[in-house]
Amino acid sequence: DAMVIQNPRYQVTQFGKPVTLSCSQTLNHNVMYWYQQKSSQAPKLLFHYYDKDFNNEADTPDNFQSRRPNTSFCFLDIRSPGLGDAAMYLCATSRAGLAGRTSTDTQYFGPGTRLTVL
Amino acid sequence: AQKVTQAQTEISVVEKEDVTLDCVYETRDTTYYLFWYKQPPSGELVFLIRRNSFDEQNEISGRYSWNFQKSTSSFNFTITASQVVDSAVYFCALNRRVLYNQGGKLIFGQGTELSVKP
Protein backbone atom coordinates (compact mmCIF):
# COMPACT_ATOMS: atom_id res chain seq x y z
CA ASP A 1 0.00 0.00 0.00
CA ALA A 2 1.15 3.51 -0.78
CA MET A 3 1.97 5.35 2.37
CA VAL A 4 3.94 7.89 4.35
CA ILE A 5 6.50 6.38 6.73
CA GLN A 6 8.25 8.09 9.61
CA ASN A 7 11.19 6.81 11.57
CA PRO A 8 11.68 6.47 14.37
CA ARG A 9 8.24 6.57 15.98
CA TYR A 10 9.78 7.66 19.28
CA GLN A 11 13.01 9.59 19.67
CA VAL A 12 14.72 10.63 22.87
CA THR A 13 17.54 13.13 22.73
CA GLN A 14 19.49 15.26 25.15
CA PHE A 15 19.26 19.00 25.46
CA GLY A 16 21.48 20.51 22.77
CA LYS A 17 22.27 17.23 20.99
CA PRO A 18 21.43 17.32 17.27
CA VAL A 19 18.71 14.97 16.11
CA THR A 20 17.38 13.96 12.70
CA LEU A 21 13.91 12.68 11.95
CA SER A 22 13.15 10.97 8.68
CA CYS A 23 10.15 10.65 6.40
CA SER A 24 9.69 8.58 3.29
CA GLN A 25 6.75 8.16 0.94
CA THR A 26 5.65 5.75 -1.72
CA LEU A 27 2.87 7.99 -3.06
CA ASN A 28 5.20 9.74 -5.55
CA HIS A 29 3.90 13.10 -4.36
CA ASN A 30 5.85 16.21 -5.28
CA VAL A 31 5.21 18.11 -2.04
CA MET A 32 6.43 17.11 1.41
CA TYR A 33 5.63 18.94 4.63
CA TRP A 34 6.89 18.98 8.21
CA TYR A 35 4.56 19.93 11.05
CA GLN A 36 5.17 20.33 14.76
CA GLN A 37 2.34 19.44 17.09
CA LYS A 38 2.46 20.11 20.80
CA SER A 39 0.09 18.63 23.30
CA SER A 40 -3.55 19.71 22.85
CA GLN A 41 -2.69 21.96 19.94
CA ALA A 42 -3.25 21.88 16.22
CA PRO A 43 -0.35 20.96 13.93
CA LYS A 44 1.87 23.89 13.05
CA LEU A 45 3.57 23.97 9.67
CA LEU A 46 7.35 24.37 9.89
CA PHE A 47 8.23 24.20 6.18
CA HIS A 48 7.61 22.27 3.02
CA TYR A 49 9.29 21.22 -0.19
CA TYR A 50 7.65 21.71 -3.55
CA ASP A 51 9.79 19.34 -5.60
CA LYS A 52 13.27 20.60 -4.68
CA ASP A 53 12.15 24.08 -3.73
CA PHE A 54 12.26 24.76 -0.01
CA ASN A 55 9.52 26.96 1.51
CA ASN A 56 10.11 28.06 5.06
CA GLU A 57 7.41 29.48 7.32
CA ALA A 58 8.26 32.95 8.63
CA ASP A 59 8.08 31.95 12.27
CA THR A 60 10.04 28.70 12.06
CA PRO A 61 13.16 28.98 14.24
CA ASP A 62 16.58 28.66 12.60
CA ASN A 63 17.17 25.68 14.83
CA PHE A 64 15.01 23.66 12.45
CA GLN A 65 16.39 22.64 9.07
CA SER A 66 15.26 20.25 6.38
CA ARG A 67 16.71 18.25 3.52
CA ARG A 68 15.09 16.48 0.63
CA PRO A 69 17.68 14.41 -1.21
CA ASN A 70 15.15 12.87 -3.59
CA THR A 71 11.40 12.65 -4.23
CA SER A 72 10.82 9.91 -1.71
CA PHE A 73 12.73 11.13 1.33
CA CYS A 74 12.68 14.20 3.52
CA PHE A 75 14.58 14.86 6.76
CA LEU A 76 14.00 17.21 9.65
CA ASP A 77 17.15 18.29 11.49
CA ILE A 78 16.98 19.96 14.87
CA ARG A 79 20.42 21.42 15.43
CA SER A 80 20.24 22.12 19.16
CA PRO A 81 17.04 20.77 20.69
CA GLY A 82 15.63 22.62 23.63
CA LEU A 83 13.04 21.47 26.12
CA GLY A 84 10.45 23.47 24.20
CA ASP A 85 11.05 21.38 21.08
CA ALA A 86 9.56 18.28 22.67
CA ALA A 87 6.56 17.52 20.49
CA MET A 88 5.05 15.24 17.88
CA TYR A 89 6.57 15.83 14.45
CA LEU A 90 4.32 14.97 11.54
CA CYS A 91 5.34 14.53 7.94
CA ALA A 92 2.76 14.90 5.18
CA THR A 93 2.73 14.68 1.41
CA SER A 94 0.51 15.95 -1.37
CA ARG A 95 0.46 16.33 -5.11
CA ALA A 96 0.29 20.06 -5.78
CA GLY A 97 -2.23 21.54 -8.16
CA LEU A 98 -1.52 23.89 -11.04
CA ALA A 99 0.81 26.81 -10.33
CA GLY A 100 -0.99 29.94 -9.19
CA ARG A 101 -4.19 28.14 -8.28
CA THR A 102 -5.55 26.97 -5.00
CA SER A 103 -4.21 23.53 -4.41
CA THR A 104 -6.88 20.91 -4.43
CA ASP A 105 -4.59 18.31 -3.11
CA THR A 106 -5.20 16.39 0.02
CA GLN A 107 -2.33 16.08 2.47
CA TYR A 108 -1.63 12.57 3.69
CA PHE A 109 0.13 12.23 6.99
CA GLY A 110 2.58 9.76 8.41
CA PRO A 111 2.24 8.27 11.90
CA GLY A 112 4.51 10.92 13.43
CA THR A 113 7.66 10.88 15.55
CA ARG A 114 7.27 11.77 19.19
CA LEU A 115 10.38 13.64 20.33
CA THR A 116 11.40 13.79 23.97
CA VAL A 117 14.18 16.15 25.06
CA LEU A 118 15.90 15.37 28.35
CA ALA B 1 -7.43 36.57 7.01
CA GLN B 2 -8.02 32.85 6.93
CA LYS B 3 -9.25 31.18 10.07
CA VAL B 4 -10.96 28.00 11.23
CA THR B 5 -12.86 27.85 14.50
CA GLN B 6 -13.94 24.70 16.30
CA ALA B 7 -15.75 26.06 19.31
CA GLN B 8 -16.21 22.68 20.99
CA THR B 9 -13.01 21.76 22.78
CA GLU B 10 -14.29 18.48 24.22
CA ILE B 11 -17.40 16.41 23.69
CA SER B 12 -18.36 13.32 25.64
CA VAL B 13 -21.15 10.99 24.54
CA VAL B 14 -22.34 7.50 25.29
CA GLU B 15 -22.01 4.84 22.63
CA LYS B 16 -24.78 4.83 20.01
CA GLU B 17 -25.54 8.50 20.48
CA ASP B 18 -25.33 10.82 17.48
CA VAL B 19 -22.84 13.66 17.76
CA THR B 20 -22.14 16.75 15.65
CA LEU B 21 -18.79 18.52 15.54
CA ASP B 22 -18.99 22.16 14.51
CA CYS B 23 -16.60 23.98 12.21
CA VAL B 24 -16.79 27.62 11.15
CA TYR B 25 -14.31 29.15 8.74
CA GLU B 26 -13.29 32.57 7.44
CA THR B 27 -11.75 33.23 4.05
CA ARG B 28 -11.82 35.88 1.33
CA ASP B 29 -11.07 33.37 -1.39
CA THR B 30 -13.86 32.34 -3.72
CA THR B 31 -12.20 29.00 -4.36
CA TYR B 32 -11.14 26.99 -1.37
CA TYR B 33 -11.20 23.50 0.07
CA LEU B 34 -12.29 22.24 3.44
CA PHE B 35 -11.10 19.09 5.16
CA TRP B 36 -11.75 16.95 8.19
CA TYR B 37 -9.03 14.85 9.79
CA LYS B 38 -9.22 12.35 12.64
CA GLN B 39 -6.35 11.97 15.10
CA PRO B 40 -6.67 8.89 17.32
CA PRO B 41 -4.48 8.48 20.40
CA SER B 42 -1.76 6.89 18.26
CA GLY B 43 -1.13 10.34 16.77
CA GLU B 44 -1.54 9.85 13.05
CA LEU B 45 -3.76 12.34 11.24
CA VAL B 46 -6.22 10.39 9.13
CA PHE B 47 -7.89 12.12 6.19
CA LEU B 48 -11.70 11.84 6.26
CA ILE B 49 -13.11 14.19 3.63
CA ARG B 50 -12.34 17.06 1.27
CA ARG B 51 -14.97 19.50 0.07
CA ASN B 52 -14.58 22.30 -2.49
CA SER B 53 -16.30 25.66 -2.20
CA PHE B 54 -18.49 25.10 -5.25
CA ASP B 55 -20.08 21.93 -4.04
CA GLU B 56 -22.56 22.40 -1.22
CA GLN B 57 -24.08 18.97 -1.43
CA ASN B 58 -24.10 17.08 1.81
CA GLU B 59 -22.08 13.90 1.89
CA ILE B 60 -22.62 10.66 3.70
CA SER B 61 -20.11 7.89 4.19
CA GLY B 62 -21.35 5.10 6.37
CA ARG B 63 -21.97 6.55 9.85
CA TYR B 64 -20.27 9.82 8.89
CA SER B 65 -21.99 12.78 7.26
CA TRP B 66 -20.96 16.32 6.48
CA ASN B 67 -23.06 19.46 6.11
CA PHE B 68 -21.45 22.32 4.17
CA GLN B 69 -23.24 25.69 4.19
CA LYS B 70 -21.52 28.63 2.54
CA SER B 71 -24.18 31.04 3.80
CA THR B 72 -23.05 30.45 7.36
CA SER B 73 -19.43 29.49 6.54
CA SER B 74 -19.85 26.20 8.30
CA PHE B 75 -18.74 22.66 7.59
CA ASN B 76 -20.16 20.44 10.30
CA PHE B 77 -19.45 16.77 10.82
CA THR B 78 -21.96 14.29 12.26
CA ILE B 79 -21.27 10.80 13.51
CA THR B 80 -24.37 8.64 13.74
CA ALA B 81 -24.57 5.85 16.30
CA SER B 82 -21.15 6.64 17.73
CA GLN B 83 -18.76 3.89 18.74
CA VAL B 84 -15.87 3.74 21.17
CA VAL B 85 -13.46 3.57 18.22
CA ASP B 86 -14.63 7.03 17.20
CA SER B 87 -12.87 8.48 20.23
CA ALA B 88 -10.23 10.85 18.84
CA VAL B 89 -9.41 14.47 18.22
CA TYR B 90 -11.06 15.78 15.05
CA PHE B 91 -9.60 18.67 13.11
CA CYS B 92 -11.34 20.82 10.56
CA ALA B 93 -8.99 22.56 8.09
CA LEU B 94 -9.09 25.09 5.27
CA ASN B 95 -6.77 25.07 2.29
CA ARG B 96 -5.23 28.46 1.70
CA ARG B 97 -4.56 29.85 -1.75
CA VAL B 98 -1.04 29.07 -2.86
CA LEU B 99 1.54 30.84 -4.95
CA TYR B 100 3.62 29.40 -7.75
CA ASN B 101 6.08 26.83 -6.55
CA GLN B 102 4.29 26.15 -3.30
CA GLY B 103 2.18 23.35 -2.03
CA GLY B 104 -1.21 23.84 -0.48
CA LYS B 105 -1.20 25.07 3.11
CA LEU B 106 -3.72 23.85 5.62
CA ILE B 107 -5.19 26.19 8.20
CA PHE B 108 -6.32 24.00 11.11
CA GLY B 109 -8.94 24.61 13.73
CA GLN B 110 -7.97 23.89 17.32
CA GLY B 111 -9.58 20.46 17.25
CA THR B 112 -12.45 18.83 19.10
CA GLU B 113 -11.69 15.92 21.39
CA LEU B 114 -14.47 13.38 21.18
CA SER B 115 -14.82 10.77 23.89
CA VAL B 116 -17.29 7.95 23.31
CA LYS B 117 -17.99 5.92 26.42
CA PRO B 118 -19.37 2.38 26.37
Interface residues (C-beta under 8 A of the other chain):
Chain A: N30 V31 Y33 S40 Q41 A42 P43 L45 H48 Y50 D53 N55 M88 L90 A92 S94 A96 G97 A99 G100 R101 T102 S103 T104 D105 T106 Q107 Y108 F109 G110 P111 G112 R114
Chain B: D29 T31 Y32 Y33 F35 Y37 S42 G43 E44 L45 V46 F47 R50 N52 F91 N95 R96 R97 V98 L99 Y100 N101 Q102 G103 G104 K105 L106 F108 G109 Q110 G111
